[in-house]
Amino acid sequence: MAITVNIYYHGTNGNARKFAQEMVDRGIVDAIRAEKGNITYAYFFPMEDEETVLLIDSWTDQKALDIHHDSPMMQQIMELRDAYDLHMQVERYISDTNDIPSKDQQFIKV
């Protein structure tokens, strides 16, 4: 079981993409990926909305996510988010990868 948080960053004038690029350029993304318990930390760009960036952020469990939230990196992230005047929509999921029904598995190519 994993916890996945989808964060949609919304901005104007390309600020969401600039934010994501600065996160990469400053090494914050690599540092988060190196944290114990991080499974995925990746940005995606919706084709139909150039002012939104989707972050998929997955952790092994709530404890790992809590440690991440208590880290100094969170202050950097919040400062950058404010500097780019971004607003967020958040979705949280608990992954169930062990019990995928066989009917669903027929559509999955690995």
Secondary structure, DSSP 8 states (H G I E B T S, - for coil): --EEEEEEEE-STTHHHHHHHHHHHTTHHHHHHTSTTEEEEEEE--TT-TTEEEEEEEESSHHHHHHHHTSTHHHHHHHHHHHTT-EEEEEEEE---S---HHHHTT---
